[in-house]
Amino acid sequence: MKEKRITSFAEFWPFYMSQHADPRCRALHYAGTVISAGLLIGGIVSGNGLLCLAAIPAGYGPAWIGHFLIEKNRPATFQYPFYSLAADYVMAFRFITGRLGPHIPVGNR
């Protein structure tokens, strides 16, 4: 049977959070998101394209380690790259601002 395709960020978000139930996986995502954002901003400000390129593995590396070694699932990036990237930033922002709790799957709060 063919799996239903997610067609909106509102529909994607609960799925995304279900794939990030373990706080260690989320912590790796936060680290990758902050480091990659810093590299991207630094690359843009300095005009250094290599810093911008370095943002890609710096962001995805820790996140994928969290999925493969901790969550034991497949990163949503492979199927939904744009929603997944946006959700990484939303999750990190909600964590930093103390508003992530209600979005964490019930058994993992």
C-alpha positions as CSV (number, residue, x, y, z in Angstrom):
1,M,0.0,0.0,0.0
2,K,1.3,3.5,-0.9
3,E,2.0,5.8,2.1
4,K,0.1,9.1,2.1
5,R,2.3,12.0,1.1
6,I,2.5,14.9,3.6
7,T,1.5,18.1,1.8
8,S,1.8,20.9,4.4
9,F,4.1,21.9,7.2
10,A,1.2,21.7,9.7
11,E,0.8,18.0,8.7
12,F,4.6,17.4,8.7
13,W,5.3,18.9,12.2
14,P,3.7,16.1,14.3
15,F,5.4,13.5,12.2
16,Y,8.7,15.3,12.5
17,M,8.4,15.4,16.3
18,S,7.5,11.7,16.5
19,Q,10.9,11.1,14.8
20,H,12.7,13.1,17.5
21,A,11.4,11.6,20.6
22,D,14.7,11.0,22.3
23,P,16.1,14.2,24.0
24,R,19.7,13.2,22.9
25,C,18.7,13.2,19.3
26,R,17.1,16.6,19.7
27,A,20.2,17.9,21.5
28,L,22.3,16.8,18.5
29,H,19.9,18.6,16.2
30,Y,20.1,21.8,18.3
31,A,23.9,21.7,18.1
32,G,23.9,21.1,14.4
33,T,21.4,23.8,13.8
34,V,23.2,26.4,15.9
35,I,26.6,25.6,14.4
36,S,25.3,25.5,10.8
37,A,23.4,28.8,11.3
38,G,26.6,30.4,12.6
39,L,28.7,29.1,9.7
40,L,26.1,30.3,7.2
41,I,25.8,33.7,8.7
42,G,29.6,34.0,9.1
43,G,30.0,32.9,5.4
44,I,27.5,35.5,4.2
45,V,29.0,38.3,6.3
46,S,32.6,37.5,5.4
47,G,31.8,36.5,1.8
48,N,33.4,33.2,2.4
49,G,31.6,30.6,0.4
50,L,33.5,27.7,2.0
51,L,31.9,28.6,5.4
52,C,28.5,28.5,3.7
53,L,29.2,25.1,2.3
54,A,30.6,23.9,5.6
55,A,27.2,24.7,7.1
56,I,25.7,21.7,5.3
57,P,27.7,18.8,6.9
58,A,27.9,20.8,10.2
59,G,24.1,20.8,10.4
60,Y,23.2,17.4,9.0
61,G,26.1,15.4,10.5
62,P,25.0,15.6,14.2
63,A,21.3,15.3,13.2
64,W,21.9,12.1,11.2
65,I,24.1,10.6,13.9
66,G,21.1,11.1,16.2
67,H,18.8,9.4,13.8
68,F,21.0,6.4,12.9
69,L,22.5,5.8,16.3
70,I,19.9,7.0,18.8
71,E,16.5,7.0,17.3
72,K,17.3,4.2,14.9
73,N,15.1,5.8,12.2
74,R,15.6,7.4,8.8
75,P,16.0,11.2,8.7
76,A,12.9,13.0,7.4
77,T,15.3,15.0,5.2
78,F,15.5,12.2,2.7
79,Q,11.8,12.3,2.0
80,Y,10.9,15.9,2.9
81,P,14.0,18.1,2.7
82,F,12.4,21.5,2.8
83,Y,9.9,20.7,5.6
84,S,12.7,19.0,7.5
85,L,15.1,21.9,7.3
86,A,12.3,24.3,8.4
87,A,11.3,22.0,11.2
88,D,14.9,21.9,12.5
89,Y,14.9,25.6,13.0
90,V,11.4,25.6,14.4
91,M,12.3,22.9,16.9
92,A,15.5,24.7,17.9
93,F,13.7,28.1,18.3
94,R,10.9,26.5,20.4
95,F,13.5,24.8,22.6
96,I,15.5,28.0,23.1
97,T,12.3,29.9,23.9
98,G,11.0,27.2,26.2
99,R,8.0,26.4,24.0
100,L,8.9,23.0,22.8
101,G,7.4,20.9,25.6
102,P,3.8,20.6,24.3
103,H,5.2,19.4,21.0
104,I,7.3,16.5,22.4
105,P,5.5,13.1,22.1
106,V,3.7,12.4,25.4
107,G,5.8,9.4,26.5
108,N,9.1,11.4,26.1
109,R,8.5,14.6,28.0
